[in-house]
């Protein structure tokens, strides 16, 4: 006679979600008010965030993963934020705290910047994120904006399209060498680049690396004659509002 196997129990997190009915209530609230396509609301990342809320755990990492999933699925950032608000209101916790919203937006923006299926995620010449991506990252800084913009202007001469692309590729690689791929930065076009930096950071060492890398890479690419030497660069605080910050980026962009 074959042994009687015990009935498998669901994972603790699944049992918790089932007993509270939170996922159903969250989905119903979201679909009824903000979510556009009910069939694509569920993703395994919603389980992790819901459990973190129920257990009063730190929800930042789970929110970032959900934001990334929403970005991969083509969901707009406003829709993703509104959906997050539905979760918190469903639990009676009020509005989501700013660090959780910021994490959701960061995950969403990082997914949008990935080179798969997002035509505006990266500037094809420099390999850096585009200005549209940086606008998303800027939104995370408000309402209490303390970060700074490091502006780098390398434009010189009148390059032809091929030379301009080679210069952009050299400077983009130099910026990644100096600041690392995790730092929000973007190409604004025409030899103008920006890096978003914490207000308390002293980027002196990174700027030394940047100057050396730009010199080496533009020399190797034979584009020194269309690259400003020394680089023109400066740091400026973010404007008081997000709309003003977007206008400032537009003003810094070159045609």
C-alpha positions in Angstrom: 0.0 0.0 0.0 1.6 3.3 -1.1 2.4 5.8 1.7 -0.1 8.6 2.3 1.7 11.8 1.5 0.9 14.9 3.5 -1.1 17.6 1.9 1.3 20.4 0.8 0.8 23.7 2.5 1.0 26.9 0.6 4.0 29.1 1.3 3.5 31.4 4.3 3.3 34.5 2.1 0.7 33.0 -0.1 -1.3 31.9 2.9 -1.1 35.3 4.4 -2.3 37.0 1.2 -5.1 34.5 0.8 -6.3 34.9 4.4 -6.4 38.7 4.2 -7.8 39.0 0.6 -5.5 41.9 0.1 -4.5 41.2 -3.5 -8.2 41.0 -4.6 -9.1 44.2 -2.8 -6.0 45.9 -4.2 -6.8 44.8 -7.7 -10.5 45.7 -7.5 -9.7 49.2 -6.2 -7.0 49.7 -8.9 -9.1 48.4 -11.8 -12.1 50.4 -10.7 -10.2 53.7 -10.5 -6.8 53.9 -12.3 -5.8 50.7 -14.0 -6.4 50.6 -17.8 -6.1 46.9 -18.7 -7.4 44.5 -16.0 -5.8 41.5 -17.7 -2.2 42.7 -17.1 -2.5 44.0 -13.5 -1.1 40.9 -11.9 2.6 40.2 -11.7 4.5 38.1 -9.0 6.1 41.4 -7.8 2.7 42.5 -6.4 2.8 39.6 -4.0 6.2 40.6 -2.5 5.1 44.2 -2.0 1.7 43.3 -0.5 3.4 40.9 2.0 5.9 43.6 3.0 3.1 46.0 3.7 1.1 43.4 5.7 4.2 42.5 7.8 5.2 46.1 8.2 8.6 45.3 6.6 10.7 47.7 4.6 8.9 48.0 1.3 11.5 49.9 -0.7 13.1 46.9 -2.5 9.8 45.3 -3.3 8.5 48.6 -4.7 11.6 48.9 -6.9 11.0 45.4 -8.3 7.3 46.2 -8.9 8.3 49.5 -10.7 10.7 47.5 -12.9 8.0 45.0 -13.7 5.5 47.8 -14.6 8.1 49.5 -16.8 8.9 46.3 -18.6 5.2 45.8 -19.3 4.8 49.2 -20.8 2.7 50.6 -18.0 3.0 54.4 -17.6 4.7 55.8 -14.5 1.6 57.7 -13.5 -0.5 54.6 -13.7 2.0 52.7 -11.7 2.1 55.3 -8.9 -1.7 55.5 -8.8 -1.8 51.7 -8.5 0.7 51.9 -5.6 -1.6 54.4 -3.9 -4.5 52.0 -4.2 -2.5 49.4 -2.3 -1.8 51.7 0.6 -5.4 53.0 0.8 -6.7 49.5 0.6 -4.7 48.6 3.8 -5.8 51.8 5.5 -2.2 53.1 5.6 -3.1 56.3 3.8 -0.7 57.5 1.0 2.5 55.6 0.3 5.6 57.1 1.9 8.0 59.1 -0.4 10.9 56.5 -0.2 8.5 53.8 -1.5 7.2 56.0 -4.3 10.8 57.0 -5.2 11.8 53.3 -5.3 8.9 52.4 -7.6 9.8 55.3 -9.9 13.5 54.3 -9.9 12.6 50.7 -10.8 10.3 51.9 -13.6 12.8 54.3 -15.0 15.6 51.7 -15.0 13.4 49.3 -16.9 12.6 52.1 -19.4 16.3 52.8 -19.9 17.0 49.2 -20.7 17.9 48.8 -24.4 15.0 46.3 -25.1 11.9 47.7 -26.8 12.2 51.3 -25.5 13.2 53.5 -28.5 13.9 56.6 -26.3 15.6 54.8 -23.4 19.2 55.4 -24.6 20.9 57.9 -26.8 22.2 55.8 -29.8 25.4 57.9 -30.2 26.6 58.2 -26.6 25.1 55.0 -25.2 23.9 57.1 -22.2 20.3 57.4 -21.1 18.4 60.1 -23.0 17.0 63.3 -21.6 13.5 61.7 -21.4 15.0 59.2 -18.9 16.6 61.8 -16.9 13.3 63.7 -16.6 11.9 60.6 -14.9 14.8 60.4 -12.5 14.4 64.2 -11.7 10.9 63.6 -10.6 12.2 61.4 -7.8 14.0 64.4 -6.4 10.9 66.5 -5.7 9.3 68.0 -3.7 12.5 68.4 -1.6 15.1 68.7 -4.3 18.6 68.9 -2.9 20.6 67.2 -5.7 22.7 69.1 -8.2 23.3 69.0 -11.9 26.8 68.6 -13.2 26.8 70.0 -16.7 29.5 69.0 -19.2 29.9 70.8 -22.5 32.4 69.3 -25.0 31.2 71.0 -28.2 33.8 72.6 -30.5 33.9 73.1 -34.2 31.2 71.9 -36.6 31.4 68.1 -36.8 29.9 66.1 -39.5 27.3 63.4 -38.3 29.9 60.6 -38.2 32.4 62.7 -36.2 29.7 64.0 -33.9 28.6 60.4 -33.1 32.2 59.3 -32.5 32.7 62.2 -30.1 29.4 61.4 -28.3 30.5 57.7 -27.9 33.9 58.8 -26.5 32.4 61.2 -24.0 29.6 58.8 -23.0 32.1 56.1 -22.2 34.3 58.6 -20.3 31.3 59.6 -18.1 30.5 56.0 -17.4 34.2 55.4 -16.4 34.2 58.4 -14.1 30.8 58.0 -12.4 29.7 54.4 -12.9 26.6 53.1 -14.7 24.3 53.5 -11.6 24.6 57.3 -11.6 21.7 59.1 -13.4 23.1 60.9 -16.4 22.1 61.8 -19.9 23.2 63.1 -23.2 21.3 66.3 -24.2 22.6 66.3 -27.7 25.2 68.5 -29.5 28.0 67.8 -27.0 26.0 68.7 -23.9 25.8 66.1 -21.0 24.4 66.2 -17.5 25.0 64.1 -14.4 22.6 64.1 -11.4 24.7 64.2 -8.2 23.9 64.3 -4.5 24.3 67.7 -3.0 26.8 66.5 -0.4 29.1 64.8 -2.9 32.4 66.2 -3.8 33.0 64.9 -7.3 36.7 66.2 -7.6 38.2 62.7 -8.0 35.5 61.8 -10.6 36.2 65.0 -12.5 39.9 64.2 -12.7 39.0 60.8 -14.1 36.5 62.3 -16.5 39.1 64.8 -17.9 41.7 62.1 -18.4 39.2 59.6 -20.0 37.8 62.2 -22.4 41.3 63.2 -23.5 42.3 59.6 -24.0 39.1 58.5 -25.8 38.7 61.5 -28.1 42.4 61.2 -29.1 41.9 57.5 -29.8 38.8 58.3 -31.8 40.5 61.2 -33.6 37.9 63.7 -32.7 40.0 66.1 -30.6 39.5 68.9 -33.1 35.8 68.9 -32.4 36.1 68.5 -28.6 36.5 71.4 -26.2 39.8 71.4 -24.3 39.6 71.9 -21.4 36.1 70.7 -20.9 33.6 73.3 -20.0 31.8 72.0 -16.9 29.9 73.4 -13.9 27.6 72.4 -11.1 24.2 74.0 -10.4 21.4 73.3 -7.9 18.1 72.0 -9.0 15.3 74.6 -9.4 12.6 74.8 -6.8 10.0 72.8 -8.8 10.1 69.8 -11.2 8.5 71.8 -14.0 11.4 74.4 -13.7 13.9 71.5 -13.7 12.5 70.2 -17.0 12.6 73.6 -18.5 16.2 73.9 -17.4 17.1 70.7 -19.1 15.5 72.0 -22.3 17.5 75.2 -22.0 20.7 73.2 -21.6 20.0 71.0 -24.6 21.7 71.8 -27.9 19.9 71.6 -31.2 
